[in-house]
Amino acid sequence: MIYWLFRDYFSKAGLGFRLAGAAAVAFAIVMLIAPRLIHWLVRKKIGDVPEFDHADLNELTRHKSTTPTMGGILIVIAILASVLLFGNLGNMYVKGGLVALVWLGAVGGWDDWLKLKSAASGGRDGLKTWEKLVHQIGAAVVLSGFVWKYGAQSYYAVPGGAPINPAHSFFWPFPAPAIALSFLAYVIIMVLTMVGSSNAVNLTDGMDGLAAGNLVMVAAVLLVFTWVVGVETWSQYFAMPFVQYSAEMTLICAAMVGASLGFLWYNAHPASVFMGDTGSLPLGGMLGYIAVVIRQELLLLIAGGVFVVEALSVVLQVGYFKWTKRRGGIEGKRLLRCAPVHHHFHLSGWAETKVVIRFWILGLIFAALAMATLKLR
């Protein structure tokens, strides 16, 4: 909106000015709206009652039963508003990011609302796992079609190699030949990246500030790489693919950083509000979407190492339990006290703040490793 009104001015001021504006506005929106929204959620008794399959963990988190959830709506509103204000809405990649935000935000909000209604009647049932997956996969498939078509505009001659379409190729975070992708392979990669990232962030969102803090770091890393990939001279200098028009998605990354920092202000221990699926599903999905557009799916695995570890801990816990149950025939065994892994450390005697800060430190290390790959190419 503002971009079109002041297009000539913004073209002179540069993308950096709009990035700062998007981040600042997203942060300000969360800070302004949060007190009233939190008050309304508390008044409506929209709180999250912790119910884990572990009596000790339920006791440790019992004090959080009055803390409102669905706070992710703050982040969704802030990102949407700031991108609408500062972004070029004629850019298909930006449109796709907003579709992912609204689509997955609606799915997460629906799931949270069903859980809250069920909890009020003594249950705790939200959307079934397969129902959430259907909506997540649907979003990824639809977006992959539009992004594939938008990226099929020009071929880019890689120095020393044959011309390829970087938007339709697979790249490694180290010196290695790019792999041309078929449309089917591209769709599969989009589905795996978006759905996996969305659910990984959702699983990490279990302690005050844990998911929000790591989201800031991963979004900041993607901002840098999106800018590099979207500027031809920079992409050539760092030996990375040049994806035309993708630089505009740095606005989404900046808005995510600003909105997540604003949310962290209220989500830091002791949390005044929880993100819920309303925030975790769209934020994780957008990280995956951006990584696919700039052809840096493996980089996301490095930068989002904390999210990957959290998701793997659940997969290993469930797999090991089922495997030992089949062998023993009675009761399965567990690798961890409780999954995701942050609950394991909490039950091991670590204070919640210690778990969160140490996972933030790990997040910084993973982010630094991801940034270091710029020099590996």
C-alpha positions in Angstrom: 0.0 0.0 0.0 2.6 2.6 1.1 5.0 1.0 -1.4 2.7 2.0 -4.3 1.9 5.5 -2.9 5.6 6.3 -2.5 7.1 4.0 -5.1 9.6 6.6 -6.5 10.8 7.5 -3.0 11.2 3.9 -1.9 13.2 3.1 -5.1 15.6 5.8 -4.1 15.7 4.9 -0.4 16.5 1.3 -1.2 15.2 -2.0 0.1 17.0 -1.6 3.4 14.7 1.3 4.4 11.6 -0.8 3.8 13.1 -3.7 5.7 13.6 -1.5 8.7 10.1 -0.1 8.4 8.5 -3.5 8.1 10.4 -4.8 11.2 9.6 -1.7 13.2 5.9 -1.6 12.3 5.5 -5.3 13.0 7.1 -4.9 16.4 5.0 -1.8 17.2 1.7 -3.5 16.2 2.3 -6.4 18.5 3.3 -4.1 21.4 0.2 -1.9 20.8 -2.4 -4.7 20.4 -1.0 -7.2 22.8 -2.3 -5.7 26.2 -5.9 -5.4 25.0 -5.9 -8.8 23.2 -4.4 -10.5 26.3 -6.9 -8.8 28.5 -9.8 -10.0 26.2 -8.4 -13.6 26.1 -8.2 -13.7 29.9 -11.7 -12.3 30.2 -13.0 -14.9 27.8 -11.1 -17.6 29.7 -9.3 -18.7 26.6 -6.5 -20.4 28.5 -4.4 -23.4 27.7 -4.7 -26.3 30.2 -1.5 -28.4 30.1 -2.4 -32.0 29.6 0.7 -34.2 28.9 1.0 -37.9 29.1 3.2 -37.5 32.1 1.9 -36.7 35.6 5.1 -34.9 36.8 5.1 -32.7 33.7 1.5 -31.8 34.3 2.3 -30.8 37.8 5.3 -28.7 36.7 3.1 -26.8 34.2 -0.1 -26.6 36.2 0.5 -22.9 37.0 0.2 -22.1 33.3 -3.5 -23.1 33.2 -4.7 -19.5 33.4 -2.3 -18.1 30.8 -4.2 -17.3 27.6 -3.4 -19.0 24.3 -4.0 -18.1 20.6 -1.6 -15.2 21.0 -0.2 -16.1 17.5 -2.9 -14.0 16.1 -0.8 -11.0 17.2 2.1 -12.2 15.0 -0.2 -13.0 12.0 -1.8 -9.5 12.1 1.5 -7.7 12.6 3.2 -9.6 9.6 0.2 -9.1 7.4 -0.1 -5.4 8.1 3.6 -4.6 7.8 4.0 -6.5 4.5 0.8 -4.9 3.1 2.2 -1.5 4.0 5.8 -1.9 2.8 5.8 -4.8 0.4 5.4 -4.9 -3.4 2.2 -6.8 -3.7 2.7 -7.3 -7.4 5.4 -9.8 -6.6 4.1 -13.3 -6.7 6.6 -14.6 -4.1 5.2 -12.0 -1.6 1.7 -13.0 -2.5 2.5 -16.6 -1.9 4.0 -15.8 1.5 0.9 -14.0 2.6 -1.3 -16.9 1.3 0.8 -19.3 3.5 0.5 -16.9 6.5 -3.3 -16.6 6.3 -4.0 -20.2 5.2 -1.9 -21.9 7.9 -2.9 -19.2 10.5 -6.6 -20.1 9.9 -5.8 -23.8 10.3 -3.9 -23.2 13.5 -6.6 -20.9 14.8 -9.3 -23.5 14.0 -7.3 -26.2 15.8 -6.8 -24.0 18.9 -10.5 -23.0 19.0 -11.6 -26.6 18.8 -9.2 -27.6 21.6 -10.5 -24.7 23.8 -14.2 -25.7 23.2 -13.4 -29.3 23.9 -11.5 -28.4 27.1 -14.5 -26.4 28.4 -16.5 -29.6 28.3 -13.8 -31.8 29.8 -12.0 -33.0 26.7 -9.1 -31.8 24.7 -9.7 -32.6 21.0 -8.6 -30.2 18.3 -8.2 -31.1 14.6 -7.1 -34.7 14.0 -3.5 -35.1 12.9 -4.6 -36.2 9.4 -6.9 -33.2 9.1 -4.1 -30.7 9.9 -1.8 -32.5 7.5 -4.3 -32.4 4.7 -4.6 -28.6 5.0 -0.8 -28.1 5.3 -0.1 -30.3 2.3 -2.9 -28.6 0.4 -1.2 -25.2 1.0 2.2 -26.5 0.0 0.9 -28.1 -3.3 -1.1 -25.0 -4.3 1.9 -22.7 -3.6 4.4 -24.9 -5.3 2.4 -24.6 -8.6 2.3 -20.8 -8.5 5.9 -20.5 -7.4 7.1 -23.0 -10.1 5.3 -21.0 -12.8 6.6 -17.7 -11.5 10.2 -18.9 -11.4 10.1 -20.2 -15.0 11.0 -16.8 -16.4 14.6 -16.9 -17.4 17.6 -19.1 -17.3 20.8 -18.1 -15.5 24.3 -19.0 -16.8 26.3 -20.4 -13.9 30.0 -19.4 -14.3 31.8 -22.4 -15.7 28.6 -24.4 -16.3 25.7 -24.9 -18.6 22.7 -22.5 -18.3 20.2 -23.7 -15.7 17.0 -22.3 -14.2 18.0 -21.7 -10.5 14.4 -21.4 -9.4 13.9 -25.0 -10.6 17.1 -26.6 -9.3 18.4 -28.1 -6.1 21.5 -26.6 -4.5 23.8 -27.7 -1.7 25.1 -25.5 1.1 28.6 -26.4 -0.1 30.4 -26.5 -3.5 28.6 -29.1 -5.5 26.8 -29.3 -8.9 23.2 -28.1 -8.9 20.5 -30.7 -9.7 17.7 -29.8 -12.1 14.3 -30.7 -10.7 11.1 -31.9 -12.3 7.9 -30.3 -11.3 6.9 -33.4 -9.3 10.2 -33.3 -7.4 9.7 -29.6 -6.8 6.2 -30.2 -5.3 7.5 -33.0 -3.1 10.3 -30.8 -1.8 7.9 -27.9 -1.1 5.5 -30.3 0.8 8.3 -31.8 2.9 9.9 -28.5 3.7 6.7 -26.5 4.5 4.9 -29.3 6.4 8.0 -30.4 8.2 9.0 -26.8 9.2 5.4 -26.0 10.3 5.1 -29.0 12.5 8.7 -28.6 13.9 8.0 -25.1 15.1 4.7 -26.3 16.5 6.4 -29.0 18.6 9.0 -26.5 19.8 6.4 -24.2 21.1 6.2 -25.7 24.6 8.0 -23.3 26.9 7.9 -19.6 27.5 9.9 -17.8 24.8 11.4 -21.0 23.3 9.9 -21.0 19.8 9.7 -17.2 19.5 13.3 -16.7 20.3 14.5 -19.3 17.8 12.1 -18.0 15.2 13.9 -14.6 15.4 17.2 -16.2 14.7 16.1 -18.4 11.8 14.1 -15.5 10.2 17.2 -13.3 10.4 19.4 -15.9 8.7 16.8 -16.3 5.9 16.6 -12.5 5.5 20.3 -12.4 4.8 20.2 -15.3 2.3 17.1 -14.1 0.6 18.7 -10.7 0.0 21.9 -12.4 -1.4 20.0 -14.8 -3.6 17.7 -11.9 -4.9 20.6 -9.6 -6.0 22.5 -10.9 -9.0 25.8 -9.3 -8.2 25.7 -10.6 -4.6 24.6 -14.1 -5.7 27.5 -14.3 -8.2 30.0 -13.1 -5.6 28.9 -15.8 -3.1 28.5 -18.4 -5.8 24.8 -18.9 -5.0 21.8 -19.2 -7.3 20.2 -16.0 -8.5 16.4 -16.2 -8.2 14.8 -13.2 -9.9 12.4 -11.1 -7.8 13.0 -13.1 -4.6 14.7 -10.2 -2.8 11.3 -8.7 -2.1 10.7 -11.6 0.3 13.2 -10.0 2.7 10.2 -7.9 3.7 8.4 -11.0 5.0 11.6 -12.1 6.9 12.0 -8.6 8.5 8.3 -8.6 9.5 8.7 -12.0 11.1 11.7 -10.8 13.1 9.9 -7.7 14.3 6.6 -9.5 15.1 8.4 -12.4 16.9 10.5 -9.9 19.0 7.3 -8.1 19.9 5.6 -11.3 20.9 8.6 -12.4 22.9 8.2 -9.3 25.0 4.9 -10.9 26.3 5.9 -14.5 25.9 9.1 -14.4 28.0 9.0 -16.2 31.3 6.6 -15.9 33.0 4.5 -15.8 29.8 1.5 -13.5 29.6 0.3 -15.3 26.5 1.1 -18.4 24.5 1.5 -18.5 20.7 -0.7 -21.6 20.1 -1.1 -23.3 16.8 -2.4 -20.0 15.5 1.2 -18.7 15.4 3.4 -21.7 15.3 1.9 -23.4 12.2 2.0 -20.3 9.9 5.4 -19.1 11.1 7.0 -22.5 10.5 5.2 -22.9 7.2 6.5 -19.5 6.0 10.1 -20.4 7.0 9.7 -23.5 4.8 8.1 -21.6 1.9 10.9 -19.0 1.9 13.6 -21.6 2.0 12.1 -23.4 -1.1 11.7 -20.2 -3.1 15.4 -19.2 -2.6 16.5 -22.8 -3.1 18.0 -23.2 0.4 16.1 -26.1 1.9 19.2 -27.7 3.4 20.3 -24.4 4.8 17.0 -24.3 6.8 17.9 -27.6 8.4 21.1 -26.0 9.6 19.7 -22.6 10.7 16.6 -24.2 12.3 18.7 -26.9 14.0 16.8 -26.5 17.3 13.5 -27.1 15.5 15.0 -30.1 13.7 16.2 -31.6 17.0 12.8 -31.1 18.7 11.0 -32.8 15.8 13.5 -35.7 15.7 13.1 -36.2 19.4 9.4 -36.8 18.9 9.9 -39.2 16.0 12.6 -41.2 17.8 10.5 -41.3 21.0 7.4 -42.6 19.3 9.4 -45.0 17.0 11.4 -46.5 19.9 8.3 -46.9 22.0 6.4 -48.8 19.3 9.4 -50.9 18.4 10.0 -52.0 22.0 6.3 -52.6 22.5 6.2 -54.9 19.5 9.2 -56.8 20.8 8.1 -57.0 24.4 4.5 -57.3 23.8 3.4 -55.4 26.9 4.7 -51.9 27.5 7.0 -50.0 25.3 10.1 -48.2 26.5 11.0 -44.5 26.1 14.3 -42.9 25.1 13.4 -39.7 26.8 11.5 -38.9 30.0 9.1 -37.0 27.7 9.2 -35.6 24.2 9.8 -33.1 22.7 13.3 -33.0 24.2 12.9 -29.7 26.0 10.4 -31.4 28.4 13.0 -34.1 29.0 15.5 -31.6 30.4 12.7 -29.9 32.4 11.9 -33.2 34.0 15.6 -33.9 34.6 15.7 -30.9 37.0 16.6 -28.0 34.7 14.6 -24.8 35.4 12.4 -23.8 32.5 14.4 -20.6 32.0 17.6 -22.6 31.9 16.2 -24.9 29.2 15.0 -21.9 27.1 18.3 -19.9 27.3 20.4 -23.0 26.6 18.3 -23.8 23.5 18.6 -20.1 22.5 22.4 -20.5 22.7 22.1 -23.6 20.5 19.9 -21.6 18.1 22.7 -19.0 17.8 25.3 -21.6 17.1 23.1 -23.2 14.4 22.5 -19.7 12.9 26.2 -19.0 12.9 26.9 -22.3 11.2 24.3 -21.5 8.5 25.8 -18.1 7.9 29.3 -19.7 7.6 28.1 -21.6 4.6 28.2 -18.4 2.6 32.0 -18.9 2.6 31.9 -22.6 1.8 30.6 -22.0 -1.7 
